[in-house]
């Protein structure tokens, strides 16, 4: 899609508060202040917003597809209340032991997004809070962006942080940089 601006966002720790115990219900899904407004701002500036998220809680049996769909419905509805649209949600339900190609840091989900949108992801911003988000971005030539929400502070201190990765306080700050 020539001229389309695409941005790929991780979910937990970027759009919503993260939990070491996983987000297992719509009630546990709480947006990070300013994140939904940031999605709306992206839309206003002509960006298509795609969410790309590892959801190993499914593979671990902590919640099912119906619960994940309910969580995503809540996220989509809350974004729309502030004028934001999430174009698509890609997820990996597997755990590390499944050795799938879609679980970040492997680039399978990002390749799927590239195929769905019929575009090269070179230079496409991928916003994440964990090293695996950034590594997946680098693997497809996308532009990793780190936010310090979620696991971001720990990730920032990781010596494996891809060189030159810009760091932002949160999604709102990253979006401000992209739209200013």
N, C-alpha and C positions, 0 to 999 in steps of 0.2 A: 504494500500500500504506500505508494510514493507520497512523501510529504507528511505521512502520519508520524506523530511524535508518540512514542510508546515509553512507558516507565513500568518497571517491574518492582513490586514491593513484597518483602517478606511480611508475614502477618504478625505472629507473636513476638512482641518486643519492638515492633516498628509501628504497627497500627494500634495494637492493644497491649495492655499490661501482660507480661509473660509470667509464667509460673513453673517452678521446677517440678510441680506435681501435675503439669499439663492443664490446658483449658478444656474441661470435660463437660461443660454445660453452657447454655446461653447466659445464665446468671454469672458465670465466672468470666465471661467475655466483657472486659471493661476497656473502652477506648482510652488511649493516651491523650491527655489534653492537647487539643490543636490538630490531632492527626486526621480526623474526618474533615475538618475545615481545609486542611492541606490538600486532601484528595479533591475537594470541590475546587480549590484554586487551580490545581493541575488541569481539571476539566475545563475551567474557564479560559485557560491559556492554550487549549487545544490538544491536551495530552489524553491519551487512552491509558487507563490505569489497570494493570493486571496484577493479581496477587498470586504468589508462588510460595507454597508453604509445605514443609515437612509436617505430617500429622501422624507420627508413629504411635500415638495413643490408640489409634484404630487397630494397628497391628498388635498392640499390646493387650487389646481387649478392654481398654479403659472406657471406651465409648464406641458407638456404632455410626454408620453413615447417616442415619436419620438425625442423630444428635449433631454431627458435624454440619449437616445441611441447615439445621435450626440455628446454629452458631453463625453460619455464613448469612443466613436470612437476616439475622439481627444486625450484623455488620453492614449489609447492603441497605437495609431500611434506615439505620442510623446515619449512614453516609448520605442517603437521599434526603433526609430531613434537613441537612445543611447544604444541599445543592450538589452533592457529590455522586458520581457514578463509578462503580467498579465494573469494568468491561468483562472480565473473566476471572475465574479462580482456578488455578491448577494446584493439585495437592498430591503428595506421595503418602500413602497409608502404611508404608512398610517400616520395618525396624532395620537396624544395622545388619542383623544376621541374615536378612533376606537377600543382601548383596544385589539389590536392584540397580538399575541405571538412572532411576528418577529421583532417588533420595539425594538431596544436596549434602555434600559438596560435588557429587557427580552432576553433570550438566543435562541429564535427560529431560527434566521438566522444561528447562530453558530452550532446549532444542525443539521440544513439542510446541512451545510458544512461538518460536521462529517459524515453524511449519504452519501453525494455525494462522498466523498473520502474514505468511508468505514474505518474510523479511529477514535480512541479516541483522543480528543483534549487535554488530560492531558499534560501539559507542553508546548503546542504549543504557540509560541509568538503571542499575539494580541496587535498591536500597535494602540493607540488612543490618542486623545487630550482631550476627555471629560470623565467625570465620568461614563456616561452610557456605553461607550466602555469598560472601565475597569471592571465595574460591570457585564457586559455580559460575559466577559472572565472568571471572578472568578466563575460565576454560572455553567460553564461547566468544571472547573478545568484547564483552559488554563492559560498561564502566561501573565498577563497584563504588558504592557510597556507604560509609559507615555512620550509623546513628548511635548515640551514647545511651539511648534508652534500652530496656531489656538487658541483654548480655553485652551491650556495646562497650562499657568501660573495661570489662575483662578482655574483650576482643581487641580493643585499642592497645592494650599492653602486650599482646601476643606478638612474639618476634616473627611469626609467619604472616602477619598482616601484609597484604599485597602492597608493594612499594607505590607511593604516590596516591593511595586511597584517601580522598577527602573525608574529613570527619565533621559531623554536625551534631549539635545538642540533641536534636530530635527530627522527626519527619518534617515538621513545619519549617524548621531552619533550612533543611535540605531543599525543600520545595521553593522557599523564598529565593535561594541562590539560583535555582533553575528558571525561575520566572521573572527575576529582576532584570 
